[in-house]
Amino acid sequence: MNSIEKFLSDIEKIKKHDRADNGGHYDGKRACTKIASLFESNNRHVQSLSRQIADYWLNTFVLQSDSPADEPSEENIGRIRAFQAFLDSDDSEDFSALGADDWETLRDFVDGEAETIDLDMLQNLMSLILAHGAL
């Protein structure tokens, strides 16, 4: 199981436990907040960057959803998966869930945190950003 598969499995566990731990009442906002925390903890090596990306995902996509109580939607799971692949610098992943605005936001986040990111990782992230036309 690779890191993306494990991440997706952990998301499913969060969704399942949210319902089970709350008397069968699922709260998408609560579950997505836990998913954002999971994303941050998976990426402690770039803690500030991962926090910004998690907040962006939560505030831009989940909380702006037509039905935040039912989140995360498959589309938003695809987005957080793509963000995880981005931080894994996995250029073999499918990034189609991310649009031009998302790539520009990632570029801005990475630029703001460039001094705190390992040089090899920074080069890999910038290569992905460049490959997706955000430079």
A tleap script that builds the chain and sets N, CA, C and O, in Angstrom:
source leaprc.protein.ff14SB
mol = sequence {
  NMET ASN SER ILE GLU LYS PHE LEU SER ASP
  ILE GLU LYS ILE LYS LYS HIE ASP ARG ALA
  ASP ASN GLY GLY HIE TYR ASP GLY LYS ARG
  ALA CYS THR LYS ILE ALA SER LEU PHE GLU
  SER ASN ASN ARG HIE VAL GLN SER LEU SER
  ARG GLN ILE ALA ASP TYR TRP LEU ASN THR
  PHE VAL LEU GLN SER ASP SER PRO ALA ASP
  GLU PRO SER GLU GLU ASN ILE GLY ARG ILE
  ARG ALA PHE GLN ALA PHE LEU ASP SER ASP
  ASP SER GLU ASP PHE SER ALA LEU GLY ALA
  ASP ASP TRP GLU THR LEU ARG ASP PHE VAL
  ASP GLY GLU ALA GLU THR ILE ASP LEU ASP
  MET LEU GLN ASN LEU MET SER LEU ILE LEU
  ALA HIE GLY ALA CLEU
}
set mol.1.N position { 0.855 -1.174 0.000 }
set mol.1.CA position { 0.000 0.000 0.000 }
set mol.1.C position { 0.902 1.238 0.000 }
set mol.1.O position { 1.733 1.411 0.892 }
set mol.2.N position { 0.726 2.099 -1.016 }
set mol.2.CA position { 1.533 3.310 -1.057 }
set mol.2.C position { 0.925 4.398 -0.169 }
set mol.2.O position { -0.140 4.205 0.418 }
set mol.3.N position { 1.599 5.525 -0.077 }
set mol.3.CA position { 1.149 6.576 0.852 }
set mol.3.C position { -0.213 7.148 0.465 }
set mol.3.O position { -0.997 7.508 1.343 }
set mol.4.N position { -0.506 7.237 -0.814 }
set mol.4.CA position { -1.807 7.764 -1.254 }
set mol.4.C position { -2.913 6.778 -0.876 }
set mol.4.O position { -3.960 7.188 -0.375 }
set mol.5.N position { -2.692 5.493 -1.110 }
set mol.5.CA position { -3.687 4.478 -0.750 }
set mol.5.C position { -3.946 4.481 0.752 }
set mol.5.O position { -5.092 4.377 1.188 }
set mol.6.N position { -2.884 4.599 1.540 }
set mol.6.CA position { -3.032 4.655 2.999 }
set mol.6.C position { -3.810 5.903 3.400 }
set mol.6.O position { -4.679 5.840 4.269 }
set mol.7.N position { -3.506 7.026 2.778 }
set mol.7.CA position { -4.202 8.277 3.060 }
set mol.7.C position { -5.701 8.131 2.764 }
set mol.7.O position { -6.533 8.541 3.574 }
set mol.8.N position { -6.042 7.556 1.622 }
set mol.8.CA position { -7.447 7.361 1.261 }
set mol.8.C position { -8.135 6.388 2.218 }
set mol.8.O position { -9.297 6.581 2.575 }
set mol.9.N position { -7.426 5.356 2.626 }
set mol.9.CA position { -7.970 4.411 3.603 }
set mol.9.C position { -8.250 5.116 4.934 }
set mol.9.O position { -9.278 4.873 5.565 }
set mol.10.N position { -7.344 5.976 5.348 }
set mol.10.CA position { -7.537 6.723 6.591 }
set mol.10.C position { -8.723 7.685 6.493 }
set mol.10.O position { -9.423 7.909 7.481 }
set mol.11.N position { -8.947 8.246 5.320 }
set mol.11.CA position { -10.115 9.115 5.114 }
set mol.11.C position { -11.395 8.311 5.307 }
set mol.11.O position { -12.328 8.767 5.968 }
set mol.12.N position { -11.436 7.115 4.729 }
set mol.12.CA position { -12.624 6.268 4.883 }
set mol.12.C position { -12.854 5.895 6.348 }
set mol.12.O position { -13.994 5.836 6.807 }
set mol.13.N position { -11.779 5.645 7.069 }
set mol.13.CA position { -11.897 5.341 8.502 }
set mol.13.C position { -12.453 6.541 9.267 }
set mol.13.O position { -13.289 6.378 10.156 }
set mol.14.N position { -11.998 7.729 8.928 }
set mol.14.CA position { -12.506 8.943 9.589 }
set mol.14.C position { -13.998 9.072 9.349 }
set mol.14.O position { -14.754 9.349 10.280 }
set mol.15.N position { -14.430 8.876 8.115 }
set mol.15.CA position { -15.856 8.980 7.794 }
set mol.15.C position { -16.665 7.937 8.565 }
set mol.15.O position { -17.721 8.240 9.119 }
set mol.16.N position { -16.160 6.725 8.591 }
set mol.16.CA position { -16.858 5.638 9.287 }
set mol.16.C position { -16.932 5.913 10.787 }
set mol.16.O position { -17.987 5.739 11.397 }
set mol.17.N position { -15.831 6.337 11.377 }
set mol.17.CA position { -15.804 6.594 12.819 }
set mol.17.C position { -16.629 7.811 13.204 }
set mol.17.O position { -17.187 7.858 14.300 }
set mol.18.N position { -16.714 8.799 12.317 }
set mol.18.CA position { -17.525 9.968 12.644 }
set mol.18.C position { -18.976 9.555 12.874 }
set mol.18.O position { -19.619 10.007 13.822 }
set mol.19.N position { -19.471 8.707 12.014 }
set mol.19.CA position { -20.847 8.226 12.156 }
set mol.19.C position { -20.982 7.334 13.390 }
set mol.19.O position { -21.909 7.496 14.183 }
set mol.20.N position { -20.055 6.397 13.544 }
set mol.20.CA position { -20.147 5.438 14.649 }
set mol.20.C position { -19.956 6.108 16.014 }
set mol.20.O position { -20.615 5.735 16.985 }
set mol.21.N position { -19.083 7.068 16.088 }
set mol.21.CA position { -18.777 7.721 17.367 }
set mol.21.C position { -19.808 8.766 17.774 }
set mol.21.O position { -19.745 9.311 18.877 }
set mol.22.N position { -20.744 9.042 16.894 }
set mol.22.CA position { -21.737 10.084 17.173 }
set mol.22.C position { -23.161 9.564 17.021 }
set mol.22.O position { -24.038 10.250 16.496 }
set mol.23.N position { -23.366 8.362 17.483 }
set mol.23.CA position { -24.705 7.779 17.509 }
set mol.23.C position { -25.358 7.648 16.147 }
set mol.23.O position { -26.577 7.781 16.032 }
set mol.24.N position { -24.574 7.391 15.115 }
set mol.24.CA position { -25.120 7.238 13.774 }
set mol.24.C position { -25.353 8.553 13.046 }
set mol.24.O position { -25.849 8.556 11.919 }
set mol.25.N position { -25.004 9.671 13.676 }
set mol.25.CA position { -25.180 10.997 13.055 }
set mol.25.C position { -23.861 11.439 12.441 }
set mol.25.O position { -22.889 11.700 13.149 }
set mol.26.N position { -23.840 11.519 11.112 }
set mol.26.CA position { -22.637 11.926 10.383 }
set mol.26.C position { -22.648 13.432 10.195 }
set mol.26.O position { -23.671 14.014 9.834 }
set mol.27.N position { -21.512 14.055 10.442 }
set mol.27.CA position { -21.346 15.493 10.235 }
set mol.27.C position { -20.156 15.696 9.307 }
set mol.27.O position { -19.007 15.527 9.714 }
set mol.28.N position { -20.432 16.056 8.074 }
set mol.28.CA position { -19.386 16.221 7.070 }
set mol.28.C position { -18.357 17.262 7.438 }
set mol.28.O position { -17.166 17.076 7.188 }
set mol.29.N position { -18.799 18.351 8.028 }
set mol.29.CA position { -17.854 19.402 8.417 }
set mol.29.C position { -16.881 18.864 9.470 }
set mol.29.O position { -15.675 19.096 9.383 }
set mol.30.N position { -17.400 18.162 10.442 }
set mol.30.CA position { -16.561 17.586 11.501 }
set mol.30.C position { -15.584 16.565 10.900 }
set mol.30.O position { -14.399 16.568 11.235 }
set mol.31.N position { -16.075 15.705 10.024 }
set mol.31.CA position { -15.221 14.698 9.394 }
set mol.31.C position { -14.139 15.354 8.539 }
set mol.31.O position { -12.987 14.922 8.555 }
set mol.32.N position { -14.507 16.387 7.799 }
set mol.32.CA position { -13.532 17.052 6.934 }
set mol.32.C position { -12.487 17.812 7.740 }
set mol.32.O position { -11.337 17.930 7.317 }
set mol.33.N position { -12.879 18.320 8.885 }
set mol.33.CA position { -11.897 18.962 9.765 }
set mol.33.C position { -10.870 17.930 10.229 }
set mol.33.O position { -9.681 18.231 10.328 }
set mol.34.N position { -11.332 16.718 10.511 }
set mol.34.CA position { -10.414 15.634 10.895 }
set mol.34.C position { -9.540 15.218 9.710 }
set mol.34.O position { -8.364 14.897 9.884 }
set mol.35.N position { -10.112 15.224 8.515 }
set mol.35.CA position { -9.334 14.883 7.320 }
set mol.35.C position { -8.253 15.931 7.092 }
set mol.35.O position { -7.124 15.586 6.745 }
set mol.36.N position { -8.584 17.202 7.283 }
set mol.36.CA position { -7.587 18.272 7.148 }
set mol.36.C position { -6.460 18.076 8.171 }
set mol.36.O position { -5.288 18.280 7.856 }
set mol.37.N position { -6.822 17.684 9.385 }
set mol.37.CA position { -5.803 17.414 10.413 }
set mol.37.C position { -4.940 16.214 10.027 }
set mol.37.O position { -3.729 16.220 10.247 }
set mol.38.N position { -5.559 15.194 9.456 }
set mol.38.CA position { -4.816 14.038 8.973 }
set mol.38.C position { -3.815 14.462 7.906 }
set mol.38.O position { -2.661 14.034 7.929 }
set mol.39.N position { -4.248 15.294 6.981 }
set mol.39.CA position { -3.378 15.796 5.918 }
set mol.39.C position { -2.167 16.506 6.522 }
set mol.39.O position { -1.034 16.288 6.093 }
set mol.40.N position { -2.415 17.350 7.511 }
set mol.40.CA position { -1.318 18.068 8.168 }
set mol.40.C position { -0.349 17.104 8.847 }
set mol.40.O position { 0.867 17.249 8.724 }
set mol.41.N position { -0.890 16.125 9.560 }
set mol.41.CA position { -0.007 15.197 10.271 }
set mol.41.C position { 0.768 14.293 9.312 }
set mol.41.O position { 1.879 13.868 9.627 }
set mol.42.N position { 0.197 13.999 8.154 }
set mol.42.CA position { 0.905 13.218 7.140 }
set mol.42.C position { 2.072 13.990 6.543 }
set mol.42.O position { 2.988 13.402 5.968 }
set mol.43.N position { 2.033 15.292 6.680 }
set mol.43.CA position { 3.022 16.150 6.026 }
set mol.43.C position { 3.725 17.065 7.022 }
set mol.43.O position { 3.938 18.248 6.755 }
set mol.44.N position { 4.080 16.507 8.162 }
set mol.44.CA position { 4.737 17.289 9.219 }
set mol.44.C position { 6.060 17.892 8.773 }
set mol.44.O position { 6.494 18.910 9.314 }
set mol.45.N position { 6.699 17.274 7.796 }
set mol.45.CA position { 7.986 17.769 7.312 }
set mol.45.C position { 7.854 19.135 6.627 }
set mol.45.O position { 8.847 19.838 6.438 }
set mol.46.N position { 6.631 19.500 6.261 }
set mol.46.CA position { 6.337 20.832 5.710 }
set mol.46.C position { 5.072 21.349 6.405 }
set mol.46.O position { 4.062 21.647 5.767 }
set mol.47.N position { 5.164 21.442 7.713 }
set mol.47.CA position { 3.990 21.691 8.551 }
set mol.47.C position { 3.221 22.952 8.156 }
set mol.47.O position { 1.998 22.903 8.019 }
set mol.48.N position { 3.895 24.052 7.975 }
set mol.48.CA position { 3.201 25.296 7.653 }
set mol.48.C position { 2.541 25.209 6.268 }
set mol.48.O position { 1.405 25.646 6.086 }
set mol.49.N position { 3.258 24.648 5.311 }
set mol.49.CA position { 2.711 24.490 3.962 }
set mol.49.C position { 1.506 23.558 3.976 }
set mol.49.O position { 0.488 23.852 3.349 }
set mol.50.N position { 1.610 22.447 4.679 }
set mol.50.CA position { 0.492 21.506 4.711 }
set mol.50.C position { -0.718 22.118 5.421 }
set mol.50.O position { -1.857 21.842 5.044 }
set mol.51.N position { -0.486 22.932 6.425 }
set mol.51.CA position { -1.598 23.599 7.115 }
set mol.51.C position { -2.318 24.568 6.156 }
set mol.51.O position { -3.547 24.638 6.138 }
set mol.52.N position { -1.539 25.301 5.374 }
set mol.52.CA position { -2.144 26.226 4.413 }
set mol.52.C position { -2.973 25.479 3.365 }
set mol.52.O position { -4.075 25.905 3.019 }
set mol.53.N position { -2.442 24.379 2.870 }
set mol.53.CA position { -3.161 23.593 1.859 }
set mol.53.C position { -4.425 22.981 2.463 }
set mol.53.O position { -5.483 23.000 1.833 }
set mol.54.N position { -4.324 22.443 3.667 }
set mol.54.CA position { -5.491 21.852 4.330 }
set mol.54.C position { -6.566 22.908 4.569 }
set mol.54.O position { -7.749 22.652 4.341 }
set mol.55.N position { -6.166 24.087 5.024 }
set mol.55.CA position { -7.125 25.175 5.241 }
set mol.55.C position { -7.770 25.607 3.926 }
set mol.55.O position { -8.972 25.871 3.871 }
set mol.56.N position { -6.969 25.676 2.877 }
set mol.56.CA position { -7.481 26.037 1.553 }
set mol.56.C position { -8.529 25.023 1.108 }
set mol.56.O position { -9.609 25.402 0.656 }
set mol.57.N position { -8.215 23.736 1.235 }
set mol.57.CA position { -9.151 22.681 0.843 }
set mol.57.C position { -10.448 22.787 1.639 }
set mol.57.O position { -11.542 22.745 1.075 }
set mol.58.N position { -10.313 22.924 2.940 }
set mol.58.CA position { -11.481 22.962 3.812 }
set mol.58.C position { -12.342 24.201 3.537 }
set mol.58.O position { -13.559 24.093 3.381 }
set mol.59.N position { -11.718 25.357 3.481 }
set mol.59.CA position { -12.472 26.606 3.342 }
set mol.59.C position { -12.973 26.871 1.924 }
set mol.59.O position { -14.048 27.443 1.747 }
set mol.60.N position { -12.217 26.469 0.931 }
set mol.60.CA position { -12.590 26.758 -0.453 }
set mol.60.C position { -13.561 25.739 -1.030 }
set mol.60.O position { -14.465 26.100 -1.784 }
set mol.61.N position { -13.381 24.485 -0.686 }
set mol.61.CA position { -14.172 23.438 -1.327 }
set mol.61.C position { -15.222 22.818 -0.412 }
set mol.61.O position { -16.374 22.657 -0.813 }
set mol.62.N position { -14.841 22.476 0.791 }
set mol.62.CA position { -15.765 21.778 1.685 }
set mol.62.C position { -16.813 22.734 2.244 }
set mol.62.O position { -18.013 22.492 2.108 }
set mol.63.N position { -16.371 23.799 2.861 }
set mol.63.CA position { -17.320 24.707 3.509 }
set mol.63.C position { -18.141 25.513 2.512 }
set mol.63.O position { -19.192 26.043 2.873 }
set mol.64.N position { -17.690 25.617 1.271 }
set mol.64.CA position { -18.429 26.323 0.229 }
set mol.64.C position { -19.332 25.390 -0.575 }
set mol.64.O position { -19.994 25.816 -1.521 }
set mol.65.N position { -19.352 24.136 -0.195 }
set mol.65.CA position { -20.157 23.131 -0.876 }
set mol.65.C position { -21.648 23.424 -0.701 }
set mol.65.O position { -22.057 24.062 0.269 }
set mol.66.N position { -22.444 22.952 -1.647 }
set mol.66.CA position { -23.899 23.085 -1.535 }
set mol.66.C position { -24.447 22.269 -0.370 }
set mol.66.O position { -25.503 22.588 0.176 }
set mol.67.N position { -23.732 21.225 0.006 }
set mol.67.CA position { -24.176 20.400 1.139 }
set mol.67.C position { -22.971 19.990 1.990 }
set mol.67.O position { -22.532 18.841 1.931 }
set mol.68.N position { -22.438 20.925 2.777 }
set mol.68.CA position { -21.255 20.628 3.592 }
set mol.68.C position { -21.474 19.489 4.585 }
set mol.68.O position { -20.513 18.833 4.988 }
set mol.69.N position { -22.713 19.245 4.983 }
set mol.69.CA position { -22.986 18.157 5.929 }
set mol.69.C position { -22.704 16.788 5.311 }
set mol.69.O position { -22.499 15.814 6.035 }
set mol.70.N position { -22.694 16.706 3.968 }
set mol.70.CA position { -22.462 15.439 3.282 }
set mol.70.C position { -21.031 15.294 2.761 }
set mol.70.O position { -20.716 14.319 2.079 }
set mol.71.N position { -20.192 16.231 3.070 }
set mol.71.CA position { -18.807 16.180 2.604 }
set mol.71.C position { -18.016 15.140 3.384 }
set mol.71.O position { -18.409 14.781 4.494 }
set mol.72.N position { -16.929 14.654 2.842 }
set mol.72.CA position { -16.309 15.062 1.596 }
set mol.72.C position { -16.929 14.351 0.396 }
set mol.72.O position { -17.149 13.140 0.427 }
set mol.73.N position { -17.200 15.093 -0.631 }
set mol.73.CA position { -17.688 14.510 -1.877 }
set mol.73.C position { -16.533 13.777 -2.563 }
set mol.73.O position { -15.372 13.962 -2.199 }
set mol.74.N position { -16.852 12.961 -3.536 }
set mol.74.CA position { -15.804 12.275 -4.293 }
set mol.74.C position { -14.870 13.292 -4.950 }
set mol.74.O position { -13.658 13.089 -5.022 }
set mol.75.N position { -15.458 14.381 -5.423 }
set mol.75.CA position { -14.656 15.437 -6.049 }
set mol.75.C position { -13.662 16.038 -5.054 }
set mol.75.O position { -12.504 16.276 -5.396 }
set mol.76.N position { -14.114 16.279 -3.833 }
set mol.76.CA position { -13.224 16.869 -2.837 }
set mol.76.C position { -12.223 15.869 -2.272 }
set mol.76.O position { -11.134 16.254 -1.845 }
set mol.77.N position { -12.582 14.598 -2.267 }
set mol.77.CA position { -11.592 13.573 -1.930 }
set mol.77.C position { -10.515 13.552 -3.016 }
set mol.77.O position { -9.328 13.413 -2.719 }
set mol.78.N position { -10.934 13.690 -4.267 }
set mol.78.CA position { -9.971 13.761 -5.369 }
set mol.78.C position { -9.020 14.934 -5.234 }
set mol.78.O position { -7.836 14.832 -5.556 }
set mol.79.N position { -9.550 16.049 -4.754 }
set mol.79.CA position { -8.694 17.230 -4.560 }
set mol.79.C position { -7.667 17.006 -3.447 }
set mol.79.O position { -6.481 17.278 -3.631 }
set mol.80.N position { -8.121 16.516 -2.307 }
set mol.80.CA position { -7.181 16.321 -1.192 }
set mol.80.C position { -6.176 15.225 -1.551 }
set mol.80.O position { -5.028 15.259 -1.109 }
set mol.81.N position { -6.611 14.263 -2.346 }
set mol.81.CA position { -5.681 13.232 -2.835 }
set mol.81.C position { -4.616 13.886 -3.718 }
set mol.81.O position { -3.429 13.588 -3.588 }
set mol.82.N position { -5.039 14.767 -4.606 }
set mol.82.CA position { -4.087 15.449 -5.483 }
set mol.82.C position { -3.134 16.332 -4.677 }
set mol.82.O position { -1.948 16.415 -4.994 }
set mol.83.N position { -3.645 16.987 -3.645 }
set mol.83.CA position { -2.776 17.803 -2.791 }
set mol.83.C position { -1.746 16.918 -2.076 }
set mol.83.O position { -0.590 17.309 -1.920 }
set mol.84.N position { -2.174 15.724 -1.641 }
set mol.84.CA position { -1.225 14.802 -1.005 }
set mol.84.C position { -0.176 14.350 -2.011 }
set mol.84.O position { 1.011 14.301 -1.686 }
set mol.85.N position { -0.595 14.021 -3.218 }
set mol.85.CA position { 0.352 13.612 -4.257 }
set mol.85.C position { 1.326 14.745 -4.566 }
set mol.85.O position { 2.506 14.506 -4.820 }
set mol.86.N position { 0.824 15.975 -4.542 }
set mol.86.CA position { 1.683 17.136 -4.765 }
set mol.86.C position { 2.780 17.189 -3.697 }
set mol.86.O position { 3.958 17.341 -4.022 }
set mol.87.N position { 2.394 17.063 -2.428 }
set mol.87.CA position { 3.402 17.128 -1.365 }
set mol.87.C position { 4.304 15.903 -1.357 }
set mol.87.O position { 5.419 15.952 -0.839 }
set mol.88.N position { 3.821 14.800 -1.934 }
set mol.88.CA position { 4.675 13.616 -2.106 }
set mol.88.C position { 5.581 13.780 -3.327 }
set mol.88.O position { 6.451 12.945 -3.572 }
set mol.89.N position { 5.377 14.856 -4.091 }
set mol.89.CA position { 6.101 15.107 -5.343 }
set mol.89.C position { 5.968 13.935 -6.299 }
set mol.89.O position { 6.926 13.550 -6.969 }
set mol.90.N position { 4.769 13.374 -6.356 }
set mol.90.CA position { 4.492 12.195 -7.173 }
set mol.90.C position { 3.921 12.627 -8.525 }
set mol.90.O position { 2.712 12.805 -8.672 }
set mol.91.N position { 4.804 12.792 -9.500 }
set mol.91.CA position { 4.356 13.262 -10.811 }
set mol.91.C position { 3.641 12.192 -11.619 }
set mol.91.O position { 3.162 12.465 -12.720 }
set mol.92.N position { 3.561 10.973 -11.084 }
set mol.92.CA position { 2.829 9.912 -11.779 }
set mol.92.C position { 1.338 9.940 -11.421 }
set mol.92.O position { 0.541 9.240 -12.045 }
set mol.93.N position { 0.964 10.734 -10.434 }
set mol.93.CA position { -0.439 10.824 -10.002 }
set mol.93.C position { -1.251 11.662 -10.978 }
set mol.93.O position { -0.707 12.451 -11.751 }
set mol.94.N position { -2.544 11.475 -10.926 }
set mol.94.CA position { -3.487 12.234 -11.731 }
set mol.94.C position { -3.853 13.514 -10.974 }
set mol.94.O position { -4.418 13.454 -9.882 }
set mol.95.N position { -3.533 14.648 -11.549 }
set mol.95.CA position { -3.805 15.938 -10.919 }
set mol.95.C position { -4.999 16.648 -11.560 }
set mol.95.O position { -5.168 17.855 -11.386 }
set mol.96.N position { -5.818 15.914 -12.292 }
set mol.96.CA position { -6.930 16.538 -13.014 }
set mol.96.C position { -7.969 17.153 -12.083 }
set mol.96.O position { -8.772 17.976 -12.523 }
set mol.97.N position { -7.973 16.773 -10.814 }
set mol.97.CA position { -8.916 17.347 -9.848 }
set mol.97.C position { -8.573 18.793 -9.521 }
set mol.97.O position { -9.399 19.520 -8.970 }
set mol.98.N position { -7.357 19.212 -9.858 }
set mol.98.CA position { -6.922 20.568 -9.555 }
set mol.98.C position { -7.013 21.442 -10.795 }
set mol.98.O position { -6.593 21.053 -11.885 }
set mol.99.N position { -7.569 22.629 -10.606 }
set mol.99.CA position { -7.678 23.590 -11.694 }
set mol.99.C position { -6.544 24.597 -11.673 }
set mol.99.O position { -5.670 24.551 -10.806 }
set mol.100.N position { -6.567 25.509 -12.640 }
set mol.100.CA position { -5.517 26.528 -12.749 }
set mol.100.C position { -5.428 27.378 -11.486 }
set mol.100.O position { -4.328 27.707 -11.042 }
set mol.101.N position { -6.566 27.738 -10.904 }
set mol.101.CA position { -6.548 28.530 -9.671 }
set mol.101.C position { -5.881 27.774 -8.530 }
set mol.101.O position { -5.167 28.368 -7.722 }
set mol.102.N position { -6.111 26.468 -8.463 }
set mol.102.CA position { -5.486 25.656 -7.420 }
set mol.102.C position { -3.971 25.647 -7.572 }
set mol.102.O position { -3.241 25.767 -6.589 }
set mol.103.N position { -3.502 25.504 -8.809 }
set mol.103.CA position { -2.059 25.494 -9.048 }
set mol.103.C position { -1.431 26.847 -8.726 }
set mol.103.O position { -0.321 26.912 -8.197 }
set mol.104.N position { -2.131 27.907 -9.042 }
set mol.104.CA position { -1.613 29.239 -8.698 }
set mol.104.C position { -1.568 29.431 -7.182 }
set mol.104.O position { -0.642 30.050 -6.657 }
set mol.105.N position { -2.558 28.904 -6.492 }
set mol.105.CA position { -2.566 28.970 -5.026 }
set mol.105.C position { -1.418 28.156 -4.458 }
set mol.105.O position { -0.727 28.612 -3.547 }
set mol.106.N position { -1.206 26.954 -4.985 }
set mol.106.CA position { -0.083 26.142 -4.532 }
set mol.106.C position { 1.238 26.866 -4.779 }
set mol.106.O position { 2.129 26.851 -3.930 }
set mol.107.N position { 1.358 27.495 -5.935 }
set mol.107.CA position { 2.575 28.257 -6.250 }
set mol.107.C position { 2.807 29.341 -5.196 }
set mol.107.O position { 3.925 29.519 -4.711 }
set mol.108.N position { 1.747 30.058 -4.851 }
set mol.108.CA position { 1.870 31.130 -3.861 }
set mol.108.C position { 2.241 30.573 -2.485 }
set mol.108.O position { 3.078 31.143 -1.785 }
set mol.109.N position { 1.619 29.463 -2.104 }
set mol.109.CA position { 1.935 28.838 -0.814 }
set mol.109.C position { 3.400 28.392 -0.774 }
set mol.109.O position { 4.110 28.656 0.196 }
set mol.110.N position { 3.838 27.718 -1.829 }
set mol.110.CA position { 5.216 27.225 -1.880 }
set mol.110.C position { 6.193 28.401 -1.884 }
set mol.110.O position { 7.215 28.362 -1.200 }
set mol.111.N position { 5.885 29.431 -2.642 }
set mol.111.CA position { 6.744 30.608 -2.688 }
set mol.111.C position { 6.884 31.238 -1.297 }
set mol.111.O position { 7.977 31.640 -0.899 }
set mol.112.N position { 5.785 31.317 -0.575 }
set mol.112.CA position { 5.806 31.897 0.763 }
set mol.112.C position { 6.565 31.061 1.779 }
set mol.112.O position { 7.054 31.592 2.776 }
set mol.113.N position { 6.669 29.768 1.541 }
set mol.113.CA position { 7.332 28.860 2.474 }
set mol.113.C position { 8.678 28.362 1.949 }
set mol.113.O position { 9.291 27.491 2.566 }
set mol.114.N position { 9.143 28.892 0.835 }
set mol.114.CA position { 10.336 28.364 0.166 }
set mol.114.C position { 11.546 28.247 1.088 }
set mol.114.O position { 12.314 27.292 0.974 }
set mol.115.N position { 11.725 29.182 1.980 }
set mol.115.CA position { 12.896 29.162 2.866 }
set mol.115.C position { 12.863 28.022 3.873 }
set mol.115.O position { 13.902 27.645 4.416 }
set mol.116.N position { 11.677 27.468 4.126 }
set mol.116.CA position { 11.553 26.419 5.139 }
set mol.116.C position { 11.479 25.017 4.537 }
set mol.116.O position { 11.440 24.028 5.270 }
set mol.117.N position { 11.461 24.927 3.211 }
set mol.117.CA position { 11.312 23.633 2.528 }
set mol.117.C position { 12.677 23.130 2.086 }
set mol.117.O position { 13.499 23.891 1.577 }
set mol.118.N position { 12.910 21.831 2.289 }
set mol.118.CA position { 14.120 21.175 1.816 }
set mol.118.C position { 14.315 21.477 0.333 }
set mol.118.O position { 13.359 21.451 -0.442 }
set mol.119.N position { 15.555 21.763 -0.058 }
set mol.119.CA position { 15.840 22.194 -1.425 }
set mol.119.C position { 15.385 21.185 -2.477 }
set mol.119.O position { 14.812 21.575 -3.494 }
set mol.120.N position { 15.633 19.893 -2.247 }
set mol.120.CA position { 15.202 18.877 -3.222 }
set mol.120.C position { 13.679 18.865 -3.357 }
set mol.120.O position { 13.143 18.788 -4.463 }
set mol.121.N position { 12.994 18.942 -2.217 }
set mol.121.CA position { 11.535 18.955 -2.255 }
set mol.121.C position { 11.036 20.220 -2.953 }
set mol.121.O position { 10.096 20.167 -3.746 }
set mol.122.N position { 11.658 21.341 -2.658 }
set mol.122.CA position { 11.270 22.605 -3.291 }
set mol.122.C position { 11.397 22.505 -4.809 }
set mol.122.O position { 10.510 22.948 -5.538 }
set mol.123.N position { 12.484 21.930 -5.277 }
set mol.123.CA position { 12.673 21.765 -6.722 }
set mol.123.C position { 11.591 20.862 -7.309 }
set mol.123.O position { 11.066 21.145 -8.385 }
set mol.124.N position { 11.258 19.787 -6.617 }
set mol.124.CA position { 10.226 18.869 -7.106 }
set mol.124.C position { 8.855 19.553 -7.146 }
set mol.124.O position { 8.110 19.403 -8.114 }
set mol.125.N position { 8.530 20.301 -6.093 }
set mol.125.CA position { 7.240 21.007 -6.062 }
set mol.125.C position { 7.165 22.044 -7.175 }
set mol.125.O position { 6.149 22.162 -7.859 }
set mol.126.N position { 8.244 22.792 -7.349 }
set mol.126.CA position { 8.244 23.818 -8.390 }
set mol.126.C position { 8.172 23.190 -9.782 }
set mol.126.O position { 7.580 23.772 -10.692 }
set mol.127.N position { 8.765 22.016 -9.955 }
set mol.127.CA position { 8.664 21.321 -11.242 }
set mol.127.C position { 7.227 20.933 -11.535 }
set mol.127.O position { 6.760 21.070 -12.666 }
set mol.128.N position { 6.522 20.448 -10.514 }
set mol.128.CA position { 5.090 20.115 -10.694 }
set mol.128.C position { 4.274 21.362 -11.017 }
set mol.128.O position { 3.409 21.343 -11.893 }
set mol.129.N position { 4.556 22.430 -10.309 }
set mol.129.CA position { 3.835 23.691 -10.558 }
set mol.129.C position { 4.108 24.169 -11.978 }
set mol.129.O position { 3.185 24.590 -12.676 }
set mol.130.N position { 5.343 24.110 -12.408 }
set mol.130.CA position { 5.713 24.508 -13.767 }
set mol.130.C position { 5.030 23.619 -14.807 }
set mol.130.O position { 4.536 24.107 -15.823 }
set mol.131.N position { 5.008 22.329 -14.547 }
set mol.131.CA position { 4.393 21.376 -15.482 }
set mol.131.C position { 2.901 21.626 -15.645 }
set mol.131.O position { 2.313 21.251 -16.660 }
set mol.132.N position { 2.284 22.262 -14.647 }
set mol.132.CA position { 0.861 22.540 -14.714 }
set mol.132.C position { 0.575 24.017 -15.019 }
set mol.132.O position { -0.522 24.514 -14.768 }
set mol.133.N position { 1.571 24.695 -15.556 }
set mol.133.CA position { 1.390 26.039 -16.102 }
set mol.133.C position { 1.144 27.155 -15.112 }
set mol.133.O position { 0.522 28.160 -15.458 }
set mol.134.N position { 1.618 27.000 -13.890 }
set mol.134.CA position { 1.335 28.025 -12.882 }
set mol.134.C position { 2.555 28.909 -12.591 }
set mol.134.O position { 2.562 29.627 -11.592 }
set mol.135.N position { 3.579 28.869 -13.440 }
set mol.135.CA position { 4.725 29.748 -13.252 }
set mol.135.C position { 4.804 30.772 -14.346 }
set mol.135.O position { 5.713 31.602 -14.350 }
savepdb mol mol.pdb
quit
